[in-house]
Each structure stands twice: as C-alpha cells, then as structure tokens.
Amino acid sequence: QTEIKYAILMLDSDGSGVIELKEFQTWWGSADRWEKLFLDEQALRQRTAAANVFRRFDPTGSGNIKNCDFMELHQTLKEF
C-alpha cells in the first residue's frame, strides 16, 4: 500500500491529486519507469517517517500545513 501511494505521488508530477494522461505518458516513456517506483527498505522507512512528521503538522488531514509551521517541519526533517 505504501509503495502504491508513493507511485501515485511520483506520477502526479504537478501535485494535483490526479494522474493526467500527459504525466502517465511521460512516465511510461521513460526507460527507467519501474525503477523510479520502488524504494529500498531504508528509503521506504525514511519516507514513512517523513510522512508521519508531516501529519503532526497537519492535524486536520487536509494535506496542507501553515507557512508558519514549515520552518519547524523543515528543522525536524533535517534530523533524519
């Protein structure tokens, strides 16, 4: 499930929440399209931890954080 969410994020290059035909075609046309979608265990753990930190700053689950919270989020993520 985590790999699927990551794959969607990778394909959705403009962050719209929708994989558009142009985004899919760009991904499909790349020679390393499958390698881009899979993470090793360490990278998967890091991204999961980063997503968990982000959620702490997004208590409503909207997918957005306040600009004033970004500095603290950034500092926390630098510790990874």
Contact map, one row per residue, 1 for C-alpha under 8 A:
11111000000000000000000000000000000000000000000000000000000000000000000000000000
11111100000000000000000000000000000000000000000000000000000000000000000000000000
11111110000000000000000000000000000011100000000000000000000000000000000000000000
11111111000000000000000000000000000000000000000000000000000000000000000000000000
11111111100000000000000000000000000000000000000000000000000000000000000000000000
01111111110000000000000000000000000010000000000000000000000000000000000000000000
00111111111000000000000000000000000011000000000000000000000000000000000000000000
00011111111100000010000000000000000000000000000000000000000000000000000000000000
00001111111110100000000000000000000000000000000000000000000000000000000000000000
00000111111110000000000000000000000110000000000000000000000000000000000000000000
00000011111110000010001100100000000000000000000000000000000000000000000000000000
00000001111111111111001000000000000000000000000000000000000000000000000000000000
00000000111111110000001000000000000000000000000000000000000000000000000000000000
00000000000111110000000000000000000000000000000000000000000000000000000000000000
00000000100111111100000000000000000000000000000000000000000000000000000000000000
00000000000111111110000000000000000000000000000000000000000000000000000000000000
00000000000100111110000000000000000000000000000000000000000000000000000000000000
00000000000100111111000000000000000000000000000000000000000000000000000000000000
00000001001100011111101100000000000000000000000000000000000000000000000000000000
00000000000100000111111100000000000000000000000000000000000000000000000000000000
00000000000000000011111110000000000000000000000000000000000000000000000000000000
00000000000000000001111111000000000000000000000000000000000000000000000000000000
00000000001110000011111111100000000000000000000000000000000000000000000000000000
00000000001000000011111111110000000000000000000000000000000000000000000000000000
00000000000000000000111111111000000000000000000000000000000000000000000000000000
00000000000000000000011111111100000000000000000000000000000000000000000000000000
00000000001000000000001111111100100000000000000000000000000000000000000000000000
00000000000000000000000111111110100000000000000000000000000000000000000000000000
00000000000000000000000011111110100000000000000000000000000000000000000000000000
00000000000000000000000001111111100000000000000000000000000000000000000000000000
00000000000000000000000000011111100000000000000000000000000000000000000000000000
00000000000000000000000000000111111100000000000000000000000000000000000000000000
00000000000000000000000000111111111110000000000000000000000000000000000000000000
00000000000000000000000000000001111111000000000000000000000000000000000000000000
00000000000000000000000000000001111111000000000000000000000000000000000000000000
00000000010000000000000000000001111111100000000000000000000000000000000000000000
00100110010000000000000000000000111111100000000000000000000000000000000000000000
00100010000000000000000000000000011111110000000000000000000000000000000000000000
00100000000000000000000000000000000111111111000000000000000000000000000000000000
00000000000000000000000000000000000001111111000000000000000000000000000000000000
00000000000000000000000000000000000000111111100000000000000000000000000000000000
00000000000000000000000000000000000000111111110000000000000000000000000000000000
00000000000000000000000000000000000000111111111000000000000000000000000000000000
00000000000000000000000000000000000000111111111100000000000000000000000000000000
00000000000000000000000000000000000000001111111110000000000000000000000000000000
00000000000000000000000000000000000000000111111111000000000000000000000000000001
00000000000000000000000000000000000000000011111111100000000000000000000000000000
00000000000000000000000000000000000000000001111111110000000000000000000000000000
00000000000000000000000000000000000000000000111111111000000000000000000000000000
00000000000000000000000000000000000000000000011111111100000000000000000000001000
00000000000000000000000000000000000000000000001111111110000000000000000000000000
00000000000000000000000000000000000000000000000111111111000000000000000000000000
00000000000000000000000000000000000000000000000011111111100000000000000010011000
00000000000000000000000000000000000000000000000001111111110000000000000010000000
00000000000000000000000000000000000000000000000000111111111010000000000000000000
00000000000000000000000000000000000000000000000000011111111000000000000000000000
00000000000000000000000000000000000000000000000000001111111000001000100010000000
00000000000000000000000000000000000000000000000000000111111111111000000000000000
00000000000000000000000000000000000000000000000000000011111111000000000000000000
00000000000000000000000000000000000000000000000000000000011111000000000000000000
00000000000000000000000000000000000000000000000000000010011111110000000000000000
00000000000000000000000000000000000000000000000000000000011111110000000000000000
00000000000000000000000000000000000000000000000000000000010011111000000000000000
00000000000000000000000000000000000000000000000000000000010011111100000000000000
00000000000000000000000000000000000000000000000000000000110000111110110000000000
00000000000000000000000000000000000000000000000000000000000000011111110000000000
00000000000000000000000000000000000000000000000000000000000000001111111000000000
00000000000000000000000000000000000000000000000000000000000000000111111000000000
00000000000000000000000000000000000000000000000000000000100000001111111110000000
00000000000000000000000000000000000000000000000000000000000000001111111111000000
00000000000000000000000000000000000000000000000000000000000000000011111111100000
00000000000000000000000000000000000000000000000000000000000000000000111111110000
00000000000000000000000000000000000000000000000000001100100000000000111111111000
00000000000000000000000000000000000000000000000000000000000000000000011111111100
00000000000000000000000000000000000000000000000000000000000000000000001111111110
00000000000000000000000000000000000000000000000000001000000000000000000111111111
00000000000000000000000000000000000000000000000001001000000000000000000011111111
00000000000000000000000000000000000000000000000000000000000000000000000001111111
00000000000000000000000000000000000000000000000000000000000000000000000000111111
00000000000000000000000000000000000000000000010000000000000000000000000000011111
